[in-house]
Amino acid sequence: MVPASAEGLWSLPLACTLALLAGCGGAADAGRAGPPGSGAAKPAGGVLASRTFHAPSRARAQGAAVRGTRPFARTSFWNKALPPDATLDPHSAEMAARLSDEVAQEQASKHGPWINTTSYGVPLVTVGAGQPTTTVMLDHAPDAALSEAWSSVPLPPSAQAAQGSDGYMVVWQPSTDRMWEFWQLSRQSDGWHASWGGAMMHVSQNQGVYGPGAWPGAKPWWGATASSLALAGGVMSIEELGRGRINHALAIALPEVRAGVFASPAQRTDGRSGDPLALPEGAHLRLDPQLDLSTLSMPPVVRQMAVAAQRYGILVRDVSANVAFIAQDPSGTGSDPYSNGFYEGKYPSELLASFPWTHLQVLKMDLHSLP
């Protein structure tokens, strides 16, 4: 049940459950987000399909970013390269070691880490100026500003929300510099509905996080993630994975997220861990800039991720059932570029075994306590 009070909107209880992949013993796509106070759980589930990679068709209908562009300001923490001498948190080594221990445990039990794609990934719908608009009804305690923002959304009738309980969707219209995001989006007999989400004007000037400046009447607890970091932020798109270069920070979800506090730029948290070394939502990590990635053996997709993690970093966005990076959901694109394409027939957990986890660092954090 979603509380109507603003106070109840600042945190989310965690009720994630972990399921095993059928026949493989690894964890399926798993992440955690939702409207603040909903208490909704995100189970893991699904099997990595074996399909032949084909270039996406219907790219303009769903899935393709505008070639050569990225949402959010160039100076955004999502898009700005980190200086080599960025200040580290005083407890960087201990927190990074705690995360590495979690990764090692998941590898030993063969249920992670993972890359969310076909379940709990993010469908990215980029539309042109002429896309007809529709209303998306808010199934939540009333929020007049959000309902108004959703009264005219250029959402194509053929759009497909992400599979799984989160039902994510991002709609980006570069011509109007606007973006909409949804949690538990579904098309019903009377039209489109969603349980929560957000809307953003002036996307090209926004840092990629919700706050009062995102839209008239916007609240810090808007957004489909549990941290109010924009849902599109940190998502690895099919286009950039295909061209071999990720020019932005990565988003990650973790099973152990510190309770009661969040780090800027996050605006809230659903963390439940009492471990003082658990990372809070909003924490910004990076791979050690002194690490020579060219000396390490990594599959191409992991090398892309490592290069981005070293140059731009990784931001903790959500709680999940296992350690999980976030990629574009290919639903609606008419293709599966992952299983026998970017993944070369392997599971993400196999690929990510070569990611240099032990070389992660935590940047200095500006922590805030829940009100």
C-alpha positions in Angstrom: 0.0 0.0 0.0 1.4 3.4 -1.0 1.2 6.0 1.7 -0.2 9.4 0.6 2.1 11.4 2.9 5.3 12.9 1.6 7.2 11.5 4.6 6.2 8.0 3.6 7.5 8.5 0.2 11.2 8.8 1.1 12.1 5.1 1.7 11.1 1.7 0.3 11.1 -1.5 2.3 13.1 -4.3 0.7 11.4 -7.5 0.0 13.4 -9.0 -2.8 13.5 -12.7 -3.3 16.1 -14.6 -5.2 15.2 -17.2 -7.8 17.6 -19.4 -9.7 17.7 -19.6 -13.5 16.1 -22.8 -14.8 18.8 -25.3 -15.6 21.8 -23.1 -15.0 22.0 -22.2 -11.4 22.7 -18.5 -12.0 20.7 -15.5 -11.0 18.4 -14.0 -13.6 17.9 -10.3 -14.2 17.2 -8.7 -10.8 16.9 -5.2 -9.6 14.7 -3.2 -7.3 12.8 0.0 -7.7 9.4 1.4 -7.4 7.2 4.2 -6.0 8.4 5.3 -2.6 6.6 3.5 0.2 5.1 0.9 -2.0 6.9 -2.0 -0.5 6.8 -3.8 -3.8 9.3 -6.6 -4.3 11.3 -7.5 -7.4 11.8 -11.2 -7.8 14.5 -12.6 -10.0 13.4 -14.8 -12.9 13.8 -15.8 -16.5 16.2 -17.8 -18.6 18.8 -16.4 -21.0 17.5 -17.3 -24.4 19.6 -18.6 -27.3 18.8 -16.5 -30.4 20.7 -15.2 -33.3 21.7 -11.6 -33.3 20.2 -9.4 -35.9 20.5 -5.6 -36.2 17.5 -3.8 -34.6 14.6 -3.0 -36.9 11.9 -0.6 -35.9 14.6 1.4 -34.2 12.7 4.6 -34.2 9.6 2.9 -32.7 11.4 1.6 -29.7 15.0 1.2 -28.5 17.3 3.5 -30.4 18.9 6.5 -29.0 19.4 9.5 -31.3 22.7 8.7 -32.9 25.6 10.5 -31.4 23.6 12.1 -28.5 23.1 11.4 -24.9 20.4 12.6 -22.5 21.2 15.0 -19.7 23.7 17.8 -19.4 27.3 17.4 -20.6 28.4 18.3 -17.1 26.1 15.7 -15.6 27.7 13.1 -13.3 26.4 10.6 -15.9 28.2 12.2 -18.8 31.3 13.9 -17.4 34.6 12.1 -17.3 36.2 11.9 -13.9 39.6 13.6 -13.2 42.4 11.1 -12.4 42.9 12.7 -9.1 39.2 12.6 -7.9 39.1 12.5 -4.1 38.4 9.1 -2.6 36.2 8.5 0.4 38.1 7.9 3.6 36.6 4.4 3.8 36.9 3.7 0.0 39.1 0.6 0.5 36.9 -1.0 3.1 33.7 -0.4 1.1 35.1 -1.6 -2.2 36.4 -4.7 -0.4 32.9 -5.3 1.0 31.5 -5.1 -2.5 34.2 -7.4 -3.9 33.3 -10.0 -1.2 29.7 -9.9 -2.2 30.7 -10.4 -5.9 32.9 -13.4 -4.8 30.0 -14.9 -2.9 27.7 -14.6 -5.9 30.3 -16.1 -8.2 30.8 -19.0 -5.8 27.0 -19.7 -5.6 26.7 -19.1 -9.4 23.9 -16.6 -9.2 25.6 -13.4 -10.2 26.8 -10.8 -10.9 24.4 -10.0 -13.8 23.4 -7.6 -16.5 19.7 -6.8 -16.5 18.3 -6.8 -20.1 15.2 -8.8 -20.9 13.9 -8.7 -17.4 14.3 -5.5 -15.3 16.3 -3.8 -18.0 15.0 -0.5 -19.3 13.2 -0.1 -22.7 14.4 3.2 -24.2 11.8 4.7 -26.6 13.1 7.7 -28.6 10.3 9.4 -30.5 10.2 12.2 -33.1 8.4 15.5 -32.9 5.3 14.2 -34.7 4.6 11.3 -32.3 0.9 11.5 -31.2 0.4 11.9 -27.5 -1.7 9.9 -25.0 -2.5 10.0 -21.3 -0.9 7.7 -18.8 -3.1 7.3 -15.7 -1.4 7.4 -12.3 -2.4 4.4 -10.2 -1.1 5.9 -6.9 -2.0 8.3 -4.2 -2.9 11.5 -6.1 0.0 13.7 -7.3 -1.6 16.5 -9.4 1.7 17.6 -10.9 2.7 14.1 -12.0 -0.7 13.4 -13.5 -0.6 16.7 -15.4 2.9 15.7 -16.7 1.5 12.4 -17.9 -1.6 13.9 -19.6 0.2 14.3 -22.9 2.9 11.6 -23.4 4.3 10.8 -26.9 4.1 7.1 -26.1 3.7 4.8 -29.2 0.9 2.3 -29.1 3.4 -0.5 -29.9 5.7 0.3 -27.0 6.4 -2.6 -24.6 7.3 -2.2 -21.0 10.0 -4.3 -19.4 9.0 -7.7 -18.3 8.9 -8.4 -14.5 7.2 -6.7 -11.7 8.8 -3.3 -12.4 7.4 -2.7 -15.9 10.0 0.0 -16.6 9.7 2.4 -19.6 11.5 5.6 -20.7 10.2 7.8 -23.4 12.6 10.5 -24.7 11.6 13.2 -27.2 14.7 15.2 -28.1 12.8 17.7 -30.2 10.9 18.9 -27.1 13.8 18.1 -24.8 11.5 16.1 -22.6 11.5 12.7 -21.0 9.0 10.5 -19.2 9.7 7.4 -17.1 7.3 4.8 -15.7 7.2 2.1 -13.1 4.7 -0.7 -13.6 3.5 0.6 -16.9 0.8 -1.4 -18.5 -1.8 -1.0 -21.3 -5.3 -1.8 -20.1 -8.7 -1.7 -21.6 -9.1 2.0 -20.8 -5.6 3.1 -21.8 -2.1 3.3 -20.3 -1.5 3.1 -16.6 1.6 3.3 -14.4 2.1 3.0 -10.6 4.8 5.7 -10.4 7.5 7.5 -12.3 8.5 11.0 -13.3 8.7 13.5 -16.1 11.5 15.9 -17.0 11.7 19.1 -19.0 14.9 20.6 -20.3 16.6 17.1 -20.3 19.7 18.5 -22.0 20.3 20.8 -19.0 19.3 18.4 -16.2 21.9 16.5 -14.2 19.9 13.3 -14.6 18.2 13.3 -11.2 14.7 14.3 -10.0 14.1 17.4 -8.0 11.9 20.5 -8.0 13.5 21.8 -11.3 12.6 18.7 -13.3 9.0 19.7 -14.0 6.6 22.3 -12.6 5.5 20.8 -9.3 8.1 17.9 -9.4 9.1 16.4 -6.1 12.5 14.9 -5.0 10.8 11.5 -4.7 9.7 11.4 -8.4 11.3 8.8 -10.6 11.0 5.1 -11.2 14.2 4.3 -9.3 14.5 4.0 -5.5 17.1 6.8 -5.5 15.4 9.3 -7.8 18.3 9.0 -10.2 16.8 9.1 -13.7 15.9 5.7 -15.0 17.7 6.3 -18.3 20.9 7.3 -16.5 23.6 4.7 -16.6 21.7 2.3 -19.0 23.9 0.7 -21.6 22.1 1.1 -24.9 22.0 -1.4 -27.7 23.4 1.3 -30.1 26.5 2.1 -28.0 27.2 -1.6 -27.2 27.0 -2.2 -30.9 29.5 0.6 -31.8 31.8 -0.6 -29.0 32.0 2.5 -26.8 30.0 3.6 -23.7 30.4 7.3 -23.2 28.8 7.6 -19.7 28.8 6.3 -16.2 27.1 2.9 -15.5 24.2 2.2 -13.2 24.4 -0.7 -10.8 22.0 -2.2 -8.3 23.2 -4.1 -5.2 21.7 -6.5 -2.7 23.4 -4.8 0.3 22.6 -1.1 0.4 23.1 1.0 3.5 20.0 1.9 5.4 19.0 5.4 6.5 21.4 7.4 4.4 21.9 8.3 0.7 24.8 10.0 -1.1 24.3 13.0 -3.5 23.2 13.0 -6.2 20.6 10.5 -4.9 17.5 12.0 -3.3 16.2 9.0 -1.3 16.9 5.4 -0.6 15.4 2.0 0.0 18.5 0.6 1.6 18.0 -1.8 4.5 21.5 -3.0 5.4 22.9 -2.1 8.8 26.5 -2.8 7.6 28.4 0.5 7.9 30.5 -0.7 4.9 27.5 -1.3 2.7 27.4 1.3 -0.1 24.5 3.8 0.0 22.4 4.7 -3.0 24.0 7.5 -4.9 27.6 6.3 -4.2 29.9 6.9 -7.1 32.6 4.3 -7.8 35.3 4.1 -10.4 38.0 1.7 -11.5 41.4 2.8 -10.4 42.7 5.2 -13.1 46.2 3.7 -12.7 44.9 0.2 -13.8 46.1 -0.6 -17.3 43.1 -2.3 -18.8 45.0 -3.3 -21.9 46.9 -5.8 -19.9 43.7 -7.6 -18.8 41.9 -10.3 -20.7 38.2 -9.4 -21.0 35.4 -10.1 -23.5 34.6 -7.1 -25.6 31.4 -6.2 -23.8 33.1 -6.3 -20.4 36.0 -4.3 -21.7 33.6 -1.6 -22.8 32.1 -1.6 -19.4 35.5 -1.4 -17.7 36.6 1.5 -19.8 33.4 3.4 -19.0 33.8 2.5 -15.3 37.3 3.8 -15.3 36.6 7.0 -17.1 33.0 7.9 -15.9 32.4 5.6 -13.0 29.5 3.6 -11.6 26.6 4.9 -9.6 24.6 2.9 -7.1 21.0 3.3 -8.3 18.8 0.6 -6.6 18.6 -2.4 -4.4 18.5 -5.8 -6.2 18.6 -9.5 -5.5 22.2 -9.6 -6.8 24.9 -7.3 -8.1 23.5 -6.1 -11.5 24.4 -3.6 -14.1 21.6 -2.2 -16.2 21.2 -2.4 -20.0 18.5 -1.6 -22.6 15.6 -4.0 -22.8 15.4 -5.1 -26.4 11.6 -5.7 -26.2 9.9 -4.1 -29.2 13.1 -3.7 -31.2 12.6 -6.9 -33.2 16.0 -8.3 -32.2 18.0 -10.0 -29.4 21.5 -8.5 -29.6 22.6 -10.0 -26.3 22.7 -13.8 -26.0 24.6 -14.7 -29.2 25.7 -11.2 -30.0 27.2 -9.1 -27.3 27.3 -12.0 -24.8 28.8 -14.4 -27.4 26.6 -17.3 -26.1 27.7 -16.9 -22.5 25.8 -15.9 -19.4 26.5 -12.4 -18.0 27.8 -14.0 -14.8 30.4 -15.8 -16.9 31.4 -12.6 -18.7 31.6 -10.5 -15.5 34.0 -12.9 -13.9 36.7 -11.0 -15.8 35.6 -7.5 -14.6 38.3 -6.1 -12.3 36.1 -5.9 -9.3 39.0 -5.7 -6.8 40.3 -2.5 -8.4 37.1 -0.4 -7.6 37.4 2.8 -5.6 34.6 4.8 -3.9 34.7 8.6 -4.5 34.2 11.0 -1.6 30.6 11.0 -0.6 28.2 13.7 0.5 25.9 11.8 2.8 22.3 12.7 3.8 20.1 11.1 6.4 16.5 10.2 5.7 14.1 12.8 7.2 
